[in-house]
Amino acid sequence: MLMQALAVGLACVLVKFGAWWGAMGWDRPMIASTITGILLGKPVEGITVGAALELVYMGTQSMGGVIPQDYGLGGIFGCAFAILVSAKPSVAVALSIPFSMLGTLIYDLFKFWATSLVIRFQTHLENHQIKAFKRLWNIQAFVYLLMWFLLGFVSILAGTSAIKALVNMIPTVIMNSLTVAAGMLPALGMALLMISLWSKKLAPYFFIGFGLVAFFKGTLIEVAFLGAAVAFLAVIGQIGKHTNGNNAQPKTAEGAEESEEEDFYND
Amino acid sequence: MTETTNTANVPTFLPDQKSEKHFYNSLFWRSQWLMFCTSYTKQQAVTFSWVMMPYLEKIYGKDTDEFYAAMLRHQDFFNTNVAVAPFVFGVVTSMEKENKENGVEAKSINALKSSLMGPLAGIGDSLLANGVRLIATGIAIGFFQQGSWLGPILFMLLLNVPNWGIKWFSGKYGYKLGNTFITDAMKSGTLNLITKAASIVGLMMVGAMSAQYVTFKTVLKIKSASQVVDIQKIFDMILPGLLPLLLVLGCFFYLRKKNKPVRVLLAVVVLAFVLTLIGVTGAAK
C-alpha cells in the first residue's frame, strides 16, 4: 500500500500544480482521474472512471480562486478507490464526495496562512530585501504542493482498508440507489453551469441544445458545431455597432457593461 | 545585456527586437504562476509583483529605491483570469517604462490595473471556463467513456491551445497597444458580444449534455387485470428526456433562488435513495 499511497500523493501534487500553473485544467476530474490512473498503473480504468466523475463535478468550477467543491481531489480519490478497492464507478463517485469537501477545507486553511504572509512580503519589500521576498515566495509554493502530497499519501495509507471493508458491506439496494444517484447527479452539474450562463433572452438556446440530443440523437460534437454557427448568427448583426441598441441614452462604456451584466444575472 | 544606468535618458528596456521577443517569452512563462500565493485580502497581488520583478529590475535598476517603490505599488489587490492576465502585465510594463522615461503618474498605473482586471476576468471566464471548456468536455467525454486515450489528449489540446494562444498574444498586444485597445473594445461593445456568443454555445452544450448524461428513469410498472403499463414508455411518448429535463430545471431554479449546491447534492442523493427503496427507480436498464 506504500507504493500506491506515494502514487496518489504524487497525483495530488501534479493535479494541483497543473490546476494553477497556466490554468491547464489538470484539476478537471477527467484529467485528475487519468493522471491517478497512470500513476497507479491502470490508465484505462483512470480514463473510464474519469468520465463518470466529470459528469458529477462538471458544473463546479473555480471562479476567482473560490472552489465550491474541490473537484480535482474528487477526481483523484474517486479514481484511486475505483482502482484500489475495485469499487464500481457509481460507488467511486459517492466515495469521492467527502474528499472533495475535505479539499476545500484544507485549502481554506492554506489560504489563511497565505493571507498572513502578505504582510511579510510587504515588509521584505519595505526593508529592500528582494532575496527574502523571493525566498518566501518559493517557500509558500513548496508548502502548497507538499500539503497536497501529504493529504493524498496519508489518506490512502490510513484509509484504504477501512473503505474496502465499507464497500464490501454495502447491500444491493444501497448499491442500486447509488447507481440511480450517479445517474441523477449530473443534473446538479448542469444546473450549476446554467447559473452563470442563463438569461431570459438566451434561454431558448438551452432547449435547442437539449432537443438536438433528446429528440434527434445528435452527438455533442454535432451540437458544438451547430452551436458555433448559431452563436455567430446571433451576434453578427451587432458587430461594429456602438454599445447595445437598447441603451437609448448615451452611457459610459463601464455603465453599459454593468447594466448589461446586471440584467444578465437578474432576469 | 545592457544594465540600467542611473541617468534616465537612455532607453534601456527592450532596446531591440531580440530583447522584445525575449520579453514576450519570459512574460508568457512567468505569468503562468499567477495563481500561486492567492490570499483572501489581496488575491493575486503578491504573485503579480513576483511576475513583474525582473522587468521592474530592468526598468528601474536592481535594488534601487524606484524598484522597491514599484514593487510596493503592485502589492495592491489584483484578481483576474489567468489566460488574459498577460494583457495586464503587458500594459503595466509599457506604462512602467513610460514612467521611467517620461514620468507618468504612478497612480494611473494602479487605476488602469483595477479598471482592466474586472472586464478581462469576465471575458476570460466566459470564453474559456464556459465556452471552450464545455465544448472540449462535450467532445472529449465520449472518448473517456470508451476508455480511449483520445479523450485526455483531445481535452488537453482543445482546452490549452486556445488558453495558451490567448496568453501569448494578449501579453504581446498588451505591451504594444498599451491601454487603448481594451477601452476601445469596451466602448464598441465587442467584449459583450464575445461574452454573448460564448454563453450561447455554452448553453447549447449544457442542454445537449443534460439530454446525454442525466439518467433519470422510472422502472415503475402498473399492473391492471389485462395488461402491464410501463410508466417510462408513457413519459417517452409525451417527450423524450422529460424526467431528466425536469430534474435539471428543478435543480437550476432552486439554485438560482438559494445558491446552496451542497444542499441540492444531498437532496438528489436522498431522492435517489427514497425512490429506489419504494421501487420507483432502480438499477435495471
Boltz contact constraints between the chains, C-beta under 6 A:
constraints:
  - contact:
      token1: [A, 20]
      token2: [B, 35]
      max_distance: 6.0
  - contact:
      token1: [A, 20]
      token2: [B, 36]
      max_distance: 6.0
  - contact:
      token1: [A, 21]
      token2: [B, 32]
      max_distance: 6.0
  - contact:
      token1: [A, 22]
      token2: [B, 32]
      max_distance: 6.0
  - contact:
      token1: [A, 23]
      token2: [B, 82]
      max_distance: 6.0
  - contact:
      token1: [A, 24]
      token2: [B, 160]
      max_distance: 6.0
  - contact:
      token1: [A, 25]
      token2: [B, 159]
      max_distance: 6.0
  - contact:
      token1: [A, 30]
      token2: [B, 144]
      max_distance: 6.0
  - contact:
      token1: [A, 34]
      token2: [B, 152]
      max_distance: 6.0
  - contact:
      token1: [A, 44]
      token2: [B, 147]
      max_distance: 6.0
  - contact:
      token1: [A, 47]
      token2: [B, 144]
      max_distance: 6.0
  - contact:
      token1: [A, 47]
      token2: [B, 147]
      max_distance: 6.0
  - contact:
      token1: [A, 47]
      token2: [B, 151]
      max_distance: 6.0
  - contact:
      token1: [A, 48]
      token2: [B, 147]
      max_distance: 6.0
  - contact:
      token1: [A, 50]
      token2: [B, 144]
      max_distance: 6.0
  - contact:
      token1: [A, 51]
      token2: [B, 141]
      max_distance: 6.0
  - contact:
      token1: [A, 51]
      token2: [B, 144]
      max_distance: 6.0
  - contact:
      token1: [A, 51]
      token2: [B, 145]
      max_distance: 6.0
  - contact:
      token1: [A, 55]
      token2: [B, 213]
      max_distance: 6.0
  - contact:
      token1: [A, 61]
      token2: [B, 129]
      max_distance: 6.0
  - contact:
      token1: [A, 64]
      token2: [B, 79]
      max_distance: 6.0
  - contact:
      token1: [A, 65]
      token2: [B, 38]
      max_distance: 6.0
  - contact:
      token1: [A, 68]
      token2: [B, 261]
      max_distance: 6.0
  - contact:
      token1: [A, 111]
      token2: [B, 40]
      max_distance: 6.0
  - contact:
      token1: [A, 114]
      token2: [B, 37]
      max_distance: 6.0
  - contact:
      token1: [A, 114]
      token2: [B, 39]
      max_distance: 6.0
  - contact:
      token1: [A, 115]
      token2: [B, 39]
      max_distance: 6.0
  - contact:
      token1: [A, 115]
      token2: [B, 40]
      max_distance: 6.0
  - contact:
      token1: [A, 115]
      token2: [B, 41]
      max_distance: 6.0
  - contact:
      token1: [A, 118]
      token2: [B, 39]
      max_distance: 6.0
  - contact:
      token1: [A, 118]
      token2: [B, 41]
      max_distance: 6.0
  - contact:
      token1: [A, 118]
      token2: [B, 42]
      max_distance: 6.0
  - contact:
      token1: [A, 121]
      token2: [B, 46]
      max_distance: 6.0
  - contact:
      token1: [A, 122]
      token2: [B, 75]
      max_distance: 6.0
  - contact:
      token1: [A, 125]
      token2: [B, 68]
      max_distance: 6.0
  - contact:
      token1: [A, 125]
      token2: [B, 71]
      max_distance: 6.0
  - contact:
      token1: [A, 125]
      token2: [B, 72]
      max_distance: 6.0
  - contact:
      token1: [A, 128]
      token2: [B, 68]
      max_distance: 6.0
  - contact:
      token1: [A, 137]
      token2: [B, 50]
      max_distance: 6.0
  - contact:
      token1: [A, 140]
      token2: [B, 37]
      max_distance: 6.0
  - contact:
      token1: [A, 141]
      token2: [B, 36]
      max_distance: 6.0
  - contact:
      token1: [A, 176]
      token2: [B, 276]
      max_distance: 6.0
  - contact:
      token1: [A, 176]
      token2: [B, 282]
      max_distance: 6.0
  - contact:
      token1: [A, 176]
      token2: [B, 283]
      max_distance: 6.0
  - contact:
      token1: [A, 177]
      token2: [B, 272]
      max_distance: 6.0
  - contact:
      token1: [A, 177]
      token2: [B, 273]
      max_distance: 6.0
  - contact:
      token1: [A, 177]
      token2: [B, 276]
      max_distance: 6.0
  - contact:
      token1: [A, 179]
      token2: [B, 283]
      max_distance: 6.0
  - contact:
      token1: [A, 180]
      token2: [B, 272]
      max_distance: 6.0
  - contact:
      token1: [A, 180]
      token2: [B, 276]
      max_distance: 6.0
  - contact:
      token1: [A, 180]
      token2: [B, 281]
      max_distance: 6.0
  - contact:
      token1: [A, 181]
      token2: [B, 269]
      max_distance: 6.0
  - contact:
      token1: [A, 181]
      token2: [B, 272]
      max_distance: 6.0
  - contact:
      token1: [A, 183]
      token2: [B, 215]
      max_distance: 6.0
  - contact:
      token1: [A, 184]
      token2: [B, 216]
      max_distance: 6.0
  - contact:
      token1: [A, 184]
      token2: [B, 268]
      max_distance: 6.0
  - contact:
      token1: [A, 184]
      token2: [B, 272]
      max_distance: 6.0
  - contact:
      token1: [A, 185]
      token2: [B, 268]
      max_distance: 6.0
  - contact:
      token1: [A, 186]
      token2: [B, 213]
      max_distance: 6.0
  - contact:
      token1: [A, 186]
      token2: [B, 214]
      max_distance: 6.0
  - contact:
      token1: [A, 187]
      token2: [B, 214]
      max_distance: 6.0
  - contact:
      token1: [A, 187]
      token2: [B, 247]
      max_distance: 6.0
  - contact:
      token1: [A, 187]
      token2: [B, 248]
      max_distance: 6.0
  - contact:
      token1: [A, 187]
      token2: [B, 251]
      max_distance: 6.0
  - contact:
      token1: [A, 188]
      token2: [B, 251]
      max_distance: 6.0
  - contact:
      token1: [A, 188]
      token2: [B, 264]
      max_distance: 6.0
  - contact:
      token1: [A, 188]
      token2: [B, 265]
      max_distance: 6.0
  - contact:
      token1: [A, 188]
      token2: [B, 268]
      max_distance: 6.0
  - contact:
      token1: [A, 190]
      token2: [B, 206]
      max_distance: 6.0
  - contact:
      token1: [A, 190]
      token2: [B, 210]
      max_distance: 6.0
  - contact:
      token1: [A, 190]
      token2: [B, 248]
      max_distance: 6.0
  - contact:
      token1: [A, 191]
      token2: [B, 248]
      max_distance: 6.0
  - contact:
      token1: [A, 191]
      token2: [B, 251]
      max_distance: 6.0
  - contact:
      token1: [A, 191]
      token2: [B, 252]
      max_distance: 6.0
  - contact:
      token1: [A, 191]
      token2: [B, 255]
      max_distance: 6.0
  - contact:
      token1: [A, 192]
      token2: [B, 261]
      max_distance: 6.0
  - contact:
      token1: [A, 193]
      token2: [B, 206]
      max_distance: 6.0
  - contact:
      token1: [A, 194]
      token2: [B, 206]
      max_distance: 6.0
  - contact:
      token1: [A, 194]
      token2: [B, 252]
      max_distance: 6.0
  - contact:
      token1: [A, 195]
      token2: [B, 255]
      max_distance: 6.0
  - contact:
      token1: [A, 197]
      token2: [B, 130]
      max_distance: 6.0
  - contact:
      token1: [A, 197]
      token2: [B, 199]
      max_distance: 6.0
  - contact:
      token1: [A, 197]
      token2: [B, 202]
      max_distance: 6.0
  - contact:
      token1: [A, 197]
      token2: [B, 203]
      max_distance: 6.0
  - contact:
      token1: [A, 202]
      token2: [B, 199]
      max_distance: 6.0
  - contact:
      token1: [A, 202]
      token2: [B, 203]
      max_distance: 6.0
  - contact:
      token1: [A, 205]
      token2: [B, 200]
      max_distance: 6.0
  - contact:
      token1: [A, 205]
      token2: [B, 203]
      max_distance: 6.0
  - contact:
      token1: [A, 205]
      token2: [B, 204]
      max_distance: 6.0
  - contact:
      token1: [A, 206]
      token2: [B, 203]
      max_distance: 6.0
  - contact:
      token1: [A, 206]
      token2: [B, 207]
      max_distance: 6.0
  - contact:
      token1: [A, 208]
      token2: [B, 204]
      max_distance: 6.0
  - contact:
      token1: [A, 209]
      token2: [B, 204]
      max_distance: 6.0
  - contact:
      token1: [A, 209]
      token2: [B, 207]
      max_distance: 6.0
  - contact:
      token1: [A, 209]
      token2: [B, 208]
      max_distance: 6.0
  - contact:
      token1: [A, 210]
      token2: [B, 207]
      max_distance: 6.0
  - contact:
      token1: [A, 210]
      token2: [B, 210]
      max_distance: 6.0
  - contact:
      token1: [A, 210]
      token2: [B, 211]
      max_distance: 6.0
  - contact:
      token1: [A, 213]
      token2: [B, 208]
      max_distance: 6.0
  - contact:
      token1: [A, 213]
      token2: [B, 211]
      max_distance: 6.0
  - contact:
      token1: [A, 213]
      token2: [B, 212]
      max_distance: 6.0
  - contact:
      token1: [A, 214]
      token2: [B, 211]
      max_distance: 6.0
  - contact:
      token1: [A, 214]
      token2: [B, 240]
      max_distance: 6.0
  - contact:
      token1: [A, 214]
      token2: [B, 241]
      max_distance: 6.0
  - contact:
      token1: [A, 215]
      token2: [B, 240]
      max_distance: 6.0
  - contact:
      token1: [A, 220]
      token2: [B, 138]
      max_distance: 6.0
  - contact:
      token1: [A, 220]
      token2: [B, 208]
      max_distance: 6.0
  - contact:
      token1: [A, 221]
      token2: [B, 139]
      max_distance: 6.0
  - contact:
      token1: [A, 223]
      token2: [B, 204]
      max_distance: 6.0
  - contact:
      token1: [A, 223]
      token2: [B, 208]
      max_distance: 6.0
  - contact:
      token1: [A, 224]
      token2: [B, 135]
      max_distance: 6.0
  - contact:
      token1: [A, 224]
      token2: [B, 138]
      max_distance: 6.0
  - contact:
      token1: [A, 227]
      token2: [B, 201]
      max_distance: 6.0
  - contact:
      token1: [A, 227]
      token2: [B, 204]
      max_distance: 6.0
  - contact:
      token1: [A, 231]
      token2: [B, 197]
      max_distance: 6.0
  - contact:
      token1: [A, 231]
      token2: [B, 200]
      max_distance: 6.0
  - contact:
      token1: [A, 231]
      token2: [B, 201]
      max_distance: 6.0
  - contact:
      token1: [A, 234]
      token2: [B, 200]
      max_distance: 6.0
  - contact:
      token1: [A, 235]
      token2: [B, 193]
      max_distance: 6.0
  - contact:
      token1: [A, 235]
      token2: [B, 196]
      max_distance: 6.0
  - contact:
      token1: [A, 235]
      token2: [B, 197]
      max_distance: 6.0
  - contact:
      token1: [A, 238]
      token2: [B, 193]
      max_distance: 6.0
  - contact:
      token1: [A, 243]
      token2: [B, 189]
      max_distance: 6.0
  - contact:
      token1: [A, 244]
      token2: [B, 189]
      max_distance: 6.0
  - contact:
      token1: [A, 253]
      token2: [B, 186]
      max_distance: 6.0
  - contact:
      token1: [A, 253]
      token2: [B, 187]
      max_distance: 6.0
  - contact:
      token1: [A, 260]
      token2: [B, 192]
      max_distance: 6.0
